[in-house]
Each structure stands twice: as C-alpha cells, then as structure tokens.
Amino acid sequence: MSRTAPWARRVLPLVLLVVWLLIGGGLGPYAGKLGEVATRDQAAFLPRSAESTRVLEAQRAFRQEETVPAIVVWTSAEGGRLDAGQQASATRALASLTGEPGVVGAPSPALPSEDGQALRGAVQLRPDLGDALPTTLRTIDDAAASVPGTTVWLAGPAATQADLSQAFAGIDGLLLGVALATVLIILLLVYRSVLLPLVIIVGAVFSLGLACAVVYVLADHGVVRVDGQVQGILSILVIGAATDYALLLAARYREELSAREGGDRFSAMRAALRQSYGPITASAATVALGLIALLLSDLTNNRALGPVGAIGIVCAVLSALTFLPAVLVLLGRAAYWPARPRPAEGQGAARGDAQDPAQDGTRGGGHRIWRRVAGIVDRAPRKVWAVTLAGLLACAAFAPALDSKGVPLDEIFVSDAPSVAAQETLGRHFPGGAGNPAVVIARAGAADRVRATAEDVEGVDSAALFTASGRPGAGAPLIAGGRVRIDVTLSDASDSDAAKATVVRLREALHAVPGADALVGGQSAQQYDTRLTAERDRALIVPVVLLIILVVLVGLLRSVLLPLLLVATVALNFVATLGVSALVFPHVFGFTGTDPSVPLYGFVFLVALGVDYNIFLMSRVREETLRHGVREGVLRGLIATGGVITSAGVVLAATFAALGVIPLAFLAQIAFIVAFGVLLDTLVVRSLLVPALVRDIGRPVWWPGMPARSAGPPGA
C-alpha cells in the first residue's frame, strides 16, 4: 500500500470524480431520450422465423401506403336499434375525415351489425404519427360524435397504440422517480446515514446515464432495438444492480475503516476493493452473460433486451468500482455520518471477525440478529434445511398451474383503457374477430379455392379478397407479385384461445390447398406463434443460463459441488416463485393469463440476480474458512454479510416493484416475480437453506478445492 505516492492518493480519486461528473452532466439527459430511437415496428418484436412474421412482411406489398386502422363504433345511447338516418350520418362523419392530418385515403362507410344495435367504420392512419396520434384520434372522435343519439367508441390497433403510448408516458419520469425515491428512503431508514445513500443514488444515476447514452447511439445506428418495455427494464435493472454492488463495497470499506483507527482512507479502500472486486465482477458477469444468452431467442424483443441489459450491467459495475471508491476515499468516515465506523472492540486490526454490530452498515442490532440466525443454523442445520426445502417444494408444486399462453386484450392494461372497452363493445355486436382479421397470403391462381376453403373452416365467420380500394370485397382483387391477400374474420375474439385454435385449423386446411402456397398471419396467429416461440426459447435458454452461472461459480469458488448446490437452490427458488405467482396472479391481481415472455424474463433476472447474493455470501464464507475452518467460516460469513445482503435484496425488490407504476400487465407480472423471488431468495434461501446445507455437509462441500484452514480445531 505504501508503494502508492501520497500525491496519487489524492489526485486519483479527484480525477475519477471529475470524469464521472462529466459523464453524469453530459450523458445524463440520454436517460430521457431513448424514446426518440424506440421502434414501433410491429414486425420488429415478433418471432423472426414464424409464419405470421412472413405474412406481416408480405402484407406491405398490398398497400399503397403503410397504415394503422382506427375502428369507429357507434351504439345507441338508449340501448335500442340504430336507424338508416343514423347510419347515413355516420357515413358522412367518416367521409368528412378525408384529408385530415394523419388520415390516409378515404374512410370506409359505416356498416350495421346483424342485431342492428351498432355501426362500425374504419379510418386508416399513418403509422408514424407518434405524439400526434392522440390529437388525430380526438379529431375522429369529434367527427363521429356528430351522429345524433349515439355513443362513440374508438377501437382497433390505432386506439390500442395510443393507450400503450399513454401507459409508457411514465417511463422517463414517473418510473425513474419512483425507483430512485424508493431506494433513497430504504437506504436512509436502514443505514441511518445522510451522505452514503445520496452517494449511492448519484452513482446509480450516473451509470444509468452512461448506459442510456451507449444504447441511444447503438439504437440510432440500428445495432440494437429499443421499445418502451426494454427502456423501462433497463432503468430498473441499472438502478438496482448499481445499488447492490455499491452496498457490498460500502459495507466492506466500513469494515476496513473500523479496523484501521487512524489509518489512511486510501489503504482502507484498496483493501476493500481487493476483497470485493471478485464477488462484484463475478455477480455482474452472471447477470450480463445471462442477458446475453437472450440472443439465442427467436423473439426479437427478447434479443433486444439481451445486449441492452448487459450494457446496463457493465455500466453499473463500472460506477460501483470507480465512482463510489473515489467519493468514499474523499469523504472517509464522514460518508457514514452520523453512524461513523468505530474500531472493533477487542480485535484491533483483525478484520473479518464481524464483532462490530455496525460493520454491516445496518443499525447497531444488526449483527445480533444475524448471530441468532447463525446460532439456529449451527445448532440444527439439518432441521433448518429440511424445513426450508419442504416449504420451497410446496410452493414449487403450484408452478405448472401458471398459465403463460398470453394476456387477454382486456387485461393488457392494469387500469381501465378506452381501447379495451371499445374492443369489448365491438365484440358484442360484431363477429369476435372484427377489426383484427386473420390475414392469408396466397398465389393469385388459387385465390377462389383458398377463400372457399377458409370459409369452411370451423371458427371462421367470413373471408374476402383484399381489393385496390383497401377494403376487402369492395372491387377487383389486388394482386401483388402474383399473390393475393385474403382477410378472414374469425367468430371469436382475436385474443382468445378459441381464435388461436381456429388459426391452427386454418393453417392445416390452407396448407393442404394444392398450388396455393398459403400463409396465415394476423393478430391471433402472431400471439400463437409468439407463445410457441417462447416455449422453445425457455427450453433452450434456461439450461444455457444455468451453465453460464455454474461456470462463473466454479471459477470464483474453486469448487464443483458447492456451485452445483447453489445453482440448484436458485433454480428451486425460481420455480417456487412461479408457484406462488400461479396463485397470486389470478386470485389477487385478477390476471387470467401470463405473457409468454414473462417466465423467461423472470428466470433470467431472478436466477442471475439471485445468485449474486449467494456469490456475496459464499465468497465471504470461503474467505473466513481460510482463516477459521469450515464450520466457523459459514457462521462468520453469514453474520458478516447478513445485514448488507438483506438490505441489498430489499432495495432490489423495491426497485423492480416500481415497474408496477406502469399500468401494463407484462411489467406488473415481471415486477411481482422478481420482487417476490428476490425477497424469498434473500430471506430464506441465502439466509437459511444455503448456510444450513453447507454447515451440514461440511468440508466435502468444497470438493475438490477444499480451502486450507489457518485456525480452528480439527474437523471444524
């Protein structure tokens, strides 16, 4: 330590601080600019090789201009039938929209429902309206409101897109604000320090700014893709990970300061970094590599999250290992004011004995709590791991009940959304698939046979050839490249299981038409293909992530049996979390289905982040085992890390729970799975199950690289 020149000890932290201040000041605004490079291309987030994706690409040839339809629905204000005068007024209202900003071509006429109680018409809009879309929809609503005695509803993809944009409007400000405020409050309550929580929060914000700037440049050049979901997850992931890594280093630095009364701050930080660098980088590697494994997915949104999330993790660990050390060295003991570190009683400069109740950064009684936990584990390890294992297995037994076939349209938004109510109204008066037909692309020579075959399929209401007017059945069929498009209206709602079953029957029937070379797409087909692809992705990516984690753990702990044990426990924790989710989602949150990508996202985040805490624990246990033997190593490691790891787990769970402020079922489901799973992992798996198993197994758990013991009685 004395090799470092005195001037370098002062200058190096200042240089690092200035660099990060420049990064924070110059790149911080990019955290709010990712929306500028976010893609809204529907095909960008579908399975790359799926039949429905090929149909979506082929559809472009049948449009003079790319459009997004808004479906206007009129119902009687008094619940009765609509007359011919109201139908004529509705048609005039639609026609008046021709030439309005954002409207493409002439809207369709108003068509009555079979029960005579509703009218509907379609207005084609430009797909690039962006922030102007709500204004265009208000123009349509104002025109439609001129029909006397009716109530107006706006449904269809354009209305859904507007509601999604409204939901994601909180990504830049609300989500980040809630996450940071939550973390700050928890840190202030737990650590009872004024400066340390602020330093950790600033470091997390700086790392997020750097990550967003890198992602912005890559997305702007088409290297990565970003949408609202990816943007929200990136913010939460970086804030949570940066806070976790910072807490581990800050706790270790506090220990070093406590063991060095009168010692210099630079030496204490060097020692803290030397002890923390391995666990922090190994933890970051498991998360980053686990996210990179998403590149194996055939779902493009999964592939988008992989590199973006990995970039965020790298920026988080850079901040934790450069910005935070620089600030802590400059502040010294003042960083922990008013609970400044004090020399550990009775141990002088001996570090790692965890005798100071404040060494873990929690309140004075923190170590007393973890000594009690360690005492329970020491006295009855087999009973502890048997009981906790039984509880986790009981929760895991419900995992197969989790329905991941997709989220129905009326549950996509957690709160009420106008487009959902409009779609339900449309479905009550028109065929369930009205407004979202299945789209068939086939050879022009087989057009009539394909249409007739489609109409004979169970679950199909009607089929019509797409025409030059842009409206099925109105004029001569439009032929593009020797192929035709046929819009098939299904009897059931496009997001229902019945509609997906109809798509399967439709494909079987049309693929058998000789010379048709037919492809079936549309919203129902896209949902079906997404579900199949998600199942395939889980079967491929889950083993890859587990193998990555195993390799990292073997390299860090220099053991084979212990990494296998840790991987098994985090996997069990994930399955147990899914089991609890299978009960909570339908009975508490009212979700009848889960997005197909949720289990995979939950696995990657929960397993990769969950193994972090086992890395923090077992790397400390290994360090203590080298000094005191296996038994004492487990107990001392648990006591020393209990407070900081539990605090980190609570912070990470609260950070992911902040995703719940975005009113979308997908993010709410991810938020619950990760938040609950992290708490279960920190409070049960890492605190009880793993220490009890290691204590019960003893020395063989470190096979083949059993740590040598410098102290302790034989057999300890």
PyMOL commands that set and color helices and strands:
alter all, ss='L'
color gray80, all
select helices_A, chain A and resi 6-32+34-37+42-45+51-62+84-95+130-144+156-191+195-220+228-258+265-296+300-336+366-379+381-396+399-401+409-411+418-429+444-455+497-511+523-557+561-589+598-628+630-661+665-697+699-702
alter helices_A, ss='H'
color red, helices_A
select strands_A, chain A and resi 68-76+111-112+118-125+150-155+438-443+460-465+479-480+483-490+519-521
alter strands_A, ss='S'
color yellow, strands_A
deselect
rebuild
show_as cartoon
